[in-house]
Amino acid sequence: MEPWKYSSWVFRFFFIILLVFFLSSSSSLSWSSLHPLHINSTAMHRNHTTISDFRLLNRRTLTECPGTSPFLQVNVNSNSSLSDEEYLMVTVSGVLFPSHRDWVAMISPSHSNVENCPFNAVLYAQTGDLSTLPLLCHYPVKAMYMSNDPGYLSCKKKQCKKYSKGKCIVPTCSGTLTFHVINIRTDIEFVYFGGGFETPCVFSRSGPISFANPNQPLYGHISSVDSTGKSMRLTWISGNMEPQQVQYGNGKTLTSEVTTFSQDNMCSTALPSPAKDFGWHDPGYIHSAVMIGLESSSTFSYRYGRDSAGWSERIQFRTPPAGGSDELKFLAFGDMGKAPHDASVEHYIQPGSLSVIEAITDEVDSNKVDSIFHIGDISYATGFLVEWDFFLQQISHVASRVSYMTAIGNHERDYIESGSVYITPDSGGECGVPYETYFPMPTPAKDKPWYSIEQASVHFTVISTEHDWSQNSEQYEWMKKDMASIDRSKTPWLIFMGHRPMYSSSDGVFNVDENFVEEVEPLLLENKVDLVLFGHVHNYERSCSVYQNECKALPRKDKNGIDTYDHNNYSAPVHVVIGMAGFTLDKFSNYVDSWSLSRISQFGYLRGHATKKELNLEFVNSDTKKVDDSFRIIKTQGSS
């Protein structure tokens, strides 16, 4: 059976009717705050940006603020150009009437304003914005209300601008906000607005601020290219297009391959996508080089860059164990994204991501991790390209030191008429291009993001749930061949990974695609898959040994009270949903199927420890750093 024909006109009609119904019933948007001509464009962009006043900011009409104070100034505590990471204090002074609707936005490039938009007018006309052009050509990177300064509204910081007979007759107020800024290469500017996010107007601007070195090589991360543990790919970003170098080991040097992508590479329809239009941000140049001649399970150091652009610090990293060896320690999770390190509002915030990356950093710092697997919904940039920089910066301390392997998710790939199985606009027009550029995995080719890799006693089969998985498809045939070719005496454990789950007891119409289950689940049983890891649903859930919604076996408690699955007498895979690494958590249904054994709606990650006889797994709560669920899978070698 083939996947649903999502491209059919019947489904399109149904999808549009459903979208209109959903929007009409939503109470999270104040329609009265939008110009009537913007309502349609807001509806069509809802799934790109998700609903909130800030996320719809680009669809507002920009006006001039009435009664602007002649004393207004926006000052930044940076006397020179910016370093690669700073906390900037932005002070707005000369305010006559402080309001709870006053706010400051960081924009980049600094010239992104309404005067620069006419060349895009025809694109905006297609969105229904016919009255005036949208607020900004480029979406604000982040924003913060002035009321975050507790003294702003009460005017605790006063200055007198005019005296009469010794008395102040024109007092003004000020407030200061702190913004976390990282090197995104393009210059930035802070704009002071009134009117809130619903009816914004410009009061004043700071003027452009540049980064000291926009070419600085940054955000390096490593990944495995094969199962030997002797070669590792290093990928990093720079504003410089000239090839750079990686210096590693004892005096070895490699030259990078350089690539990038442009707005022309982004997907769109008659209505321009965020990635194609107002969410675009120049990605700079992505450098990559494969370090060879390493030894598995060993520690090396490297640095990357070039003299004319700058060099990274020297970083120590550990290679993973070679396939066929005994012991592997790994972490796995899905749906992380990122969150601001200040009080800002941003396009898309995943509130749990900071506690998860902090806990994972502690594990990597303790040398307890050989590799990491992030199975879909990586940055949640969804067409707002600057978010990739913030995500890469957030994970850089761990991803630069251990193998960081990924799978593609709906928020990286899905878009209308782009070849994805699902035609939801969840990637915001990215269509997998930024993801595959930033995270080059050992895949067969571009836009075929499936692969397998062996580390120690584990064979990992990593698929794309967003590409055709139907019987006789290219990916389906690859899955069959890959799993059938495993030497279980060498790698006794088979872990199957992807993004969308086959089992979930959370509420949600589209959590599980029964067509996907019907097509692919038999392959798992046929090939005696031990463990199945999926994300997409934002919580943690563990099953029995399950097939076709029936428990084929239940785990038994060992002497320590740990659930233990005996795969010496294999019956079916164990499924675990691990989409709890950042995105707002999903609740569970009141009705629970018999196959569901453990359900936890907390932020965290999965910790795995494999030997050739045991596979030990733990769900680690990232807030408490305690183990909230644990289980084992056991078998003697050669029992598969």
C-alpha positions in Angstrom: 0.0 0.0 0.0 1.3 3.4 -0.8 1.3 6.4 1.6 -1.6 8.7 1.6 -1.8 10.7 -1.6 -1.4 13.9 0.2 -1.0 15.7 -3.1 -4.4 14.8 -4.3 -7.0 17.5 -4.7 -9.3 15.7 -2.3 -6.9 15.9 0.5 -6.0 19.5 -0.3 -9.6 20.5 -0.1 -10.0 18.7 3.2 -6.8 20.2 4.6 -7.9 23.8 3.7 -11.4 23.2 5.3 -9.8 21.8 8.4 -7.4 24.7 8.6 -10.1 27.3 8.3 -12.2 25.5 10.9 -9.3 25.3 13.3 -8.4 28.9 12.9 -11.9 30.1 13.3 -12.2 28.2 16.6 -8.9 29.4 17.9 -9.0 31.8 20.8 -5.2 32.4 20.9 -5.3 35.2 18.2 -6.9 38.6 18.5 -8.3 39.1 15.0 -9.3 42.6 15.8 -5.6 43.6 16.1 -5.0 42.8 12.4 -5.8 44.9 9.4 -8.7 43.2 7.6 -6.4 42.6 4.5 -3.9 40.8 6.7 -6.3 38.2 8.1 -6.0 35.8 5.1 -2.3 36.0 5.0 -2.1 35.4 8.8 -4.2 32.3 8.3 -2.1 30.9 5.5 1.1 31.5 7.5 -0.2 30.1 10.8 1.6 26.8 10.5 4.9 28.4 9.5 5.1 30.7 12.5 2.6 29.3 15.0 0.2 31.8 16.6 1.4 34.5 19.0 1.5 38.3 18.7 5.2 38.3 18.2 5.2 35.5 15.6 2.7 37.4 13.5 4.7 40.7 13.9 5.8 40.6 10.3 2.2 40.8 9.1 1.5 44.1 10.9 1.4 47.5 9.3 4.2 49.8 10.5 3.1 53.3 11.6 4.9 56.4 13.0 4.4 56.8 16.8 2.4 59.9 17.7 3.9 62.4 20.0 7.4 61.2 19.8 9.7 62.6 22.4 12.4 64.9 21.1 14.7 63.5 23.8 14.6 59.9 22.9 17.8 57.9 22.6 18.7 54.2 22.2 22.2 53.5 23.5 24.1 50.2 23.6 26.9 49.6 26.0 29.3 48.6 23.3 31.9 51.2 22.5 33.2 49.1 19.6 32.3 46.2 17.5 30.9 43.0 19.0 32.6 39.9 20.1 31.3 36.4 19.2 29.1 36.3 22.3 28.0 39.2 24.5 25.3 40.3 26.9 24.5 43.8 25.7 22.8 46.4 27.8 20.4 48.5 25.7 19.2 51.7 27.4 16.2 53.7 26.2 16.2 57.2 27.6 14.3 60.5 27.1 10.9 58.7 27.4 8.1 61.1 28.3 5.3 58.6 28.9 6.4 55.0 29.7 3.9 52.4 28.6 3.6 48.7 29.1 3.3 48.5 25.3 6.8 49.8 24.7 9.4 47.3 23.5 12.8 46.9 21.9 13.6 44.6 19.0 17.0 43.4 17.7 17.0 43.3 13.9 19.6 42.0 11.5 20.8 43.1 9.0 20.4 46.6 10.5 19.0 48.0 7.2 16.0 45.7 7.5 13.2 48.3 7.5 10.2 49.3 5.5 12.2 51.4 3.1 14.0 48.4 1.8 10.9 46.4 0.9 9.6 47.8 -2.4 11.5 45.2 -4.5 9.5 42.5 -2.7 6.2 44.3 -3.1 4.8 41.8 -5.6 5.5 38.9 -3.3 3.7 40.6 -0.4 0.8 41.4 -2.7 0.3 37.6 -3.1 -0.1 37.2 0.6 -3.0 39.6 0.7 -1.1 42.4 2.3 -2.4 45.0 -0.1 -2.7 48.1 2.1 0.9 48.7 3.1 4.1 46.6 3.1 4.8 44.5 6.2 6.8 45.7 9.2 10.2 44.4 8.3 11.8 42.8 5.3 13.5 40.5 7.8 11.8 39.2 10.9 13.1 40.6 14.2 15.7 38.2 15.7 14.3 38.8 19.2 12.4 41.4 21.2 11.7 42.4 24.8 9.2 44.6 26.5 10.6 47.6 28.3 8.6 46.5 31.4 11.3 43.8 31.9 13.1 46.6 33.6 11.2 46.8 36.8 11.8 50.5 37.2 10.7 51.5 33.7 6.9 52.0 34.2 7.3 53.7 37.6 10.0 56.0 36.1 12.5 55.3 38.8 15.3 56.5 36.6 14.5 60.2 35.9 16.2 62.9 34.1 15.1 66.5 33.8 15.2 68.0 30.4 13.7 71.4 31.2 13.5 73.6 34.3 11.4 76.6 35.1 12.1 78.7 38.1 14.2 75.9 39.6 11.6 73.2 39.1 11.6 70.4 36.6 8.8 70.8 34.2 9.9 68.1 31.6 11.0 65.0 33.4 11.9 61.9 31.3 12.3 58.3 32.1 14.7 55.5 31.1 15.0 51.8 31.2 17.7 49.2 30.4 17.3 45.7 28.9 19.9 43.0 28.6 20.2 41.1 25.3 22.2 37.9 24.7 23.9 38.4 21.3 26.0 35.9 19.3 27.9 36.3 16.1 25.4 36.0 13.3 27.8 37.8 10.9 25.4 40.5 9.7 25.3 43.7 11.6 22.5 44.3 14.1 20.4 47.3 15.3 18.1 47.8 18.3 14.8 49.5 17.5 12.5 51.1 20.2 8.8 50.5 19.4 5.5 51.6 20.9 2.1 50.1 20.4 3.0 46.5 21.5 3.3 43.7 19.0 -0.2 44.2 17.7 0.0 47.9 16.5 3.7 48.6 16.3 5.2 52.0 15.7 8.8 53.2 15.6 10.1 55.6 18.2 13.8 55.5 17.8 16.8 53.3 16.7 20.3 52.7 18.0 22.2 52.7 14.7 24.1 49.7 13.2 26.5 47.7 15.3 28.9 45.3 13.6 30.7 42.2 14.8 34.4 42.5 15.2 35.0 39.5 13.0 32.0 38.4 10.9 34.3 35.8 9.2 35.2 34.1 12.5 34.9 30.3 12.2 32.2 29.2 14.7 29.8 26.4 15.9 31.9 23.4 14.9 30.3 20.0 15.4 31.5 16.5 14.6 29.7 13.4 13.2 30.7 9.9 12.3 31.1 9.0 8.6 31.4 5.2 9.0 31.5 2.5 11.5 35.3 2.3 12.1 35.5 5.2 14.6 38.7 6.2 12.7 37.2 9.1 10.6 35.1 12.0 11.8 33.5 14.9 9.9 33.9 18.4 11.3 31.4 21.0 10.1 31.5 24.7 11.0 30.3 28.2 9.8 32.1 31.3 8.8 31.4 34.5 6.9 34.4 33.7 4.8 34.0 31.7 1.5 37.7 30.8 1.1 38.6 27.3 2.1 39.8 26.9 5.7 41.7 24.3 7.5 41.3 21.9 10.3 44.5 21.1 12.3 44.2 17.9 14.4 46.1 15.1 16.0 49.8 15.4 15.8 50.3 18.0 13.1 47.7 16.8 10.6 46.0 19.4 8.4 43.0 19.2 6.0 41.4 21.8 3.8 37.7 22.3 4.1 35.1 21.9 1.4 32.8 25.0 1.3 29.1 25.3 0.5 26.2 27.5 1.3 22.5 27.9 0.2 20.4 30.8 -0.9 16.8 32.0 -1.0 16.6 30.3 -4.4 17.1 27.0 -2.7 14.2 27.4 -0.4 10.7 26.1 -1.2 7.7 28.3 -1.7 4.3 28.4 -3.3 2.2 31.3 -4.7 2.4 32.5 -1.1 6.0 33.1 -0.3 7.3 30.9 2.6 9.2 32.5 5.5 12.4 30.9 4.3 12.0 32.4 0.9 10.9 35.8 2.2 10.7 37.6 5.5 12.4 34.8 7.5 15.5 34.7 5.4 18.9 35.3 6.9 22.3 34.9 5.2 23.8 31.6 6.4 27.3 32.5 5.6 29.5 29.6 4.4 29.4 26.1 5.7 32.8 24.4 5.9 33.4 20.7 6.2 36.3 18.3 6.4 36.7 14.7 7.3 39.5 13.9 9.8 41.0 10.6 8.9 43.7 8.4 10.5 42.2 8.5 13.9 41.8 5.6 16.4 38.4 4.5 17.8 37.5 5.2 21.4 40.4 7.7 21.6 40.8 11.3 22.5 42.2 13.9 20.0 42.2 17.6 19.6 41.6 20.0 16.7 41.1 23.6 15.8 39.6 25.1 12.6 39.9 28.3 10.6 42.6 30.2 8.7 44.9 33.1 9.5 42.9 35.7 7.6 39.6 34.7 9.1 40.6 33.6 12.6 40.9 30.3 14.4 38.7 28.4 16.8 40.0 27.4 20.2 41.7 24.0 20.4 39.0 21.5 21.3 39.4 17.9 22.6 37.0 15.3 21.2 36.5 11.6 21.6 36.0 9.1 18.7 33.2 6.6 19.1 34.0 2.8 19.5 34.3 0.8 16.4 31.5 -1.4 15.2 31.9 -4.9 16.6 33.6 -3.8 19.8 31.8 -4.3 23.1 30.8 -1.2 25.0 28.9 2.0 23.9 27.5 4.9 26.0 25.1 7.1 24.1 22.4 9.7 24.6 19.3 10.0 22.4 16.4 12.5 22.2 14.2 14.3 19.7 12.5 17.7 19.4 15.0 19.9 21.2 15.1 23.3 19.5 16.5 26.2 21.4 15.5 28.9 23.9 16.9 32.4 24.6 19.5 33.0 27.3 17.8 36.3 28.1 14.2 37.4 28.7 13.5 37.9 25.0 10.6 36.7 22.9 11.7 34.9 19.8 10.1 33.3 16.8 9.9 29.8 18.3 11.0 28.9 21.8 11.4 25.4 23.1 11.4 25.9 26.9 13.0 22.7 28.0 16.0 22.8 25.7 18.2 24.8 28.1 17.9 22.3 31.0 18.4 19.4 28.6 21.5 20.8 27.0 22.9 21.7 30.5 22.4 18.2 31.7 23.9 16.7 28.6 26.9 19.0 28.9 27.5 17.6 32.4 27.5 14.1 31.0 29.9 15.0 28.2 32.1 16.9 30.7 32.3 13.7 32.8 33.5 11.7 29.8 30.4 9.4 30.0 29.3 9.8 26.4 30.5 8.2 23.2 27.9 9.6 20.9 24.6 11.5 20.7 21.6 10.9 18.5 19.1 13.7 17.9 16.2 12.2 16.0 14.3 15.0 14.3 13.0 18.5 14.9 16.5 19.8 15.3 16.4 23.7 15.6 12.7 24.5 14.9 14.0 27.4 12.7 11.0 26.6 10.4 12.0 29.2 7.8 13.6 31.8 10.2 17.1 31.0 9.3 18.9 33.0 12.0 17.5 30.5 14.5 20.0 27.9 13.1 22.9 30.0 14.4 21.4 30.2 17.9 20.8 26.4 17.9 24.3 25.6 16.7 25.7 27.9 19.3 23.6 26.2 22.0 24.8 22.7 21.3 28.4 23.6 20.3 29.9 22.6 23.7 28.7 19.0 23.3 28.5 18.6 19.5 32.1 19.7 19.1 33.4 16.9 21.4 31.4 13.8 20.6 29.7 12.4 17.5 26.4 14.2 17.0 24.2 12.2 14.7 20.8 13.4 13.5 17.6 12.3 11.8 15.3 14.5 9.8 11.9 15.6 11.1 8.8 17.3 9.9 10.1 20.8 10.9 13.2 20.3 8.8 11.6 18.8 5.7 7.9 19.1 5.2 6.4 21.6 2.7 3.7 21.7 0.0 4.7 20.3 -3.4 8.2 19.5 -2.2 8.3 15.7 -2.4 7.8 15.1 1.3 5.2 12.5 2.3 3.3 15.1 4.3 2.3 18.4 2.7 2.1 20.4 5.9 4.2 23.6 5.8 6.1 22.6 8.9 9.6 23.4 7.6 8.6 27.0 6.7 10.0 26.5 3.2 13.4 25.0 4.3 12.6 21.6 2.7 15.6 20.0 4.4 18.2 22.2 2.7 19.6 24.0 5.8 19.4 20.7 7.8 21.4 18.7 5.3 23.9 21.5 4.9 24.5 21.9 8.6 24.3 18.2 9.5 25.8 16.1 6.6 25.2 12.5 7.6 26.5 9.4 5.8 23.4 9.2 3.6 23.1 7.8 0.0 22.6 11.3 -1.6 21.0 14.7 -1.0 17.4 14.5 0.0 17.7 10.8 0.8 18.4 11.3 4.5 18.5 7.7 5.7 21.6 5.8 6.8 23.0 3.2 9.2 26.0 3.1 11.4 27.6 0.7 13.8 29.1 1.7 17.1 30.4 -1.0 19.4 27.7 -3.7 19.8 24.9 -1.6 18.3 23.7 -1.3 14.7 21.7 1.9 14.3 19.2 2.1 11.4 18.2 5.7 10.9 15.3 6.5 8.6 13.3 9.5 7.4 9.6 9.3 8.2 9.2 12.4 6.0 10.2 10.6 2.7 8.4 7.8 1.0 8.5 4.7 3.1 5.9 2.7 1.2 6.6 -0.8 0.0 8.9 -0.9 -3.1 10.0 2.7 -2.5 13.7 3.4 -2.5 13.8 3.9 1.2 11.8 0.8 2.0 14.1 -1.3 -0.1 17.1 0.2 1.6 15.6 -0.6 5.0 15.0 -4.2 4.0 18.6 -4.6 2.7 20.2 -2.8 5.6 18.6 -4.7 8.4 18.8 -8.1 6.6 22.6 -7.6 6.2 23.5 -7.1 9.8 26.0 -9.6 11.3 24.3 -10.1 14.7 27.4 -11.9 16.1 29.3 -8.6 15.6 26.5 -6.2 16.5 23.9 -8.1 18.4 21.7 -5.0 19.1 19.6 -3.4 16.4 18.2 0.0 17.2 15.7 1.5 14.7 15.4 5.3 14.7 13.2 7.9 13.0 11.0 10.9 13.8 7.3 10.1 13.7 6.2 7.3 16.1 4.3 4.1 15.5 2.8 4.2 19.0 1.6 7.1 21.3 -1.1 7.5 23.9 -0.9 11.3 23.8 -3.8 13.3 22.4 -3.3 14.4 18.8 -5.0 13.5 15.5 -1.7 13.3 13.6 0.6 11.8 16.2 0.6 8.3 14.5 0.2 7.6 10.8 -1.4 4.2 10.6 -0.2 3.8 7.0 3.4 4.2 8.1 2.8 1.6 10.8 1.1 -0.8 8.4 3.9 -0.5 5.9 7.1 -0.5 8.0 6.2 -2.3 11.3 6.4 -5.8 9.7 10.0 -5.1 8.8 10.9 -4.5 12.4 9.5 -7.8 13.5 11.0 -9.7 10.6 14.4 -8.4 11.3 14.1 -8.7 15.1 14.6 -5.1 15.9 15.4 -4.8 19.6 14.6 -1.1 20.3 12.7 1.5 18.3 13.2 5.2 19.1 11.0 7.9 17.8 10.3 11.6 18.6 7.6 14.0 17.3 5.3 13.5 20.3 6.7 15.7 23.1 6.9 13.3 26.1 8.4 10.0 27.1 6.6 6.7 26.6 7.8 3.1 26.8 6.0 0.1 25.5 5.9 -3.6 26.1 7.3 -5.9 23.4 4.6 -4.7 21.0 3.4 -5.6 17.5 0.1 -4.5 15.9 -1.0 -2.9 19.1 -0.7 -6.1 21.1 1.7 -6.9 23.8 3.6 -10.0 22.7 5.7 -10.1 25.9 6.0 -8.1 29.1 9.2 -7.3 30.9 10.0 -8.9 34.3 11.5 -7.2 37.3 15.1 -8.0 38.0 16.6 -8.2 41.5 16.9 -4.4 41.5 13.3 -3.8 40.4 14.3 -2.9 36.9 12.0 -3.9 34.0 13.9 -6.5 32.0 13.0 -7.6 28.5 14.4 -11.1 27.6 15.3 -11.1 23.9 16.7 -14.6 24.1 13.1 -15.4 23.4 12.4 -12.6 21.0 8.8 -11.7 20.5 8.6 -8.0 19.3 10.5 -4.7 19.5 10.3 -2.3 22.4 9.1 1.2 21.3 10.1 4.3 23.2 9.0 7.9 22.3 11.7 10.4 23.3 10.5 13.7 22.0 10.8 15.4 25.4 14.1 17.3 24.8 12.8 20.9 24.5 9.4 21.5 22.9 6.4 22.3 25.2 5.4 19.0 26.6 2.4 17.0 25.5 -0.1 15.5 27.9 -1.3 11.9 27.8 -4.8 10.8 27.0 -7.0 9.6 29.9 -7.3 6.4 28.0 -4.2 4.3 28.0 -3.6 1.2 25.8 -2.4 -2.0 27.4 0.9 -1.8 25.4 2.0 1.5 27.2 4.0 0.7 30.4 5.7 4.0 31.3 4.5 7.6 30.6 6.3 10.7 31.7 5.7 14.2 30.6 8.9 15.8 31.8 11.9 17.3 29.9 14.9 15.0 29.6 16.8 12.5 27.4 17.5 8.8 27.1 20.8 7.5 28.3 22.0 4.2 26.8 24.7 1.7 27.8 25.3 -1.2 25.5 27.4 -4.3 25.9 27.1 -7.4 23.8 24.9 -9.0 26.4 22.8 -6.1 27.8 21.2 -2.9 26.6 20.5 -0.6 29.6 18.3 2.4 29.1 17.4 5.3 31.4 15.1 8.3 31.1 17.0 11.2 32.8 14.8 14.1 34.0 16.9 17.1 33.0 15.4 19.4 35.7 16.2 17.0 38.6 19.0 15.0 36.8 17.5 11.9 38.3 16.5 8.7 36.5 12.7 8.6 36.2 12.5 5.4 34.2 14.9 2.5 33.5 14.8 -0.8 31.7 17.1 -3.5 30.3 17.1 -5.7 27.3 19.2 -8.9 27.6 20.2 -11.7 25.4 23.1 -14.1 24.9 25.2 -13.4 21.8 24.0 -15.2 18.8 20.4 -15.6 20.0 19.0 -13.2 17.3 
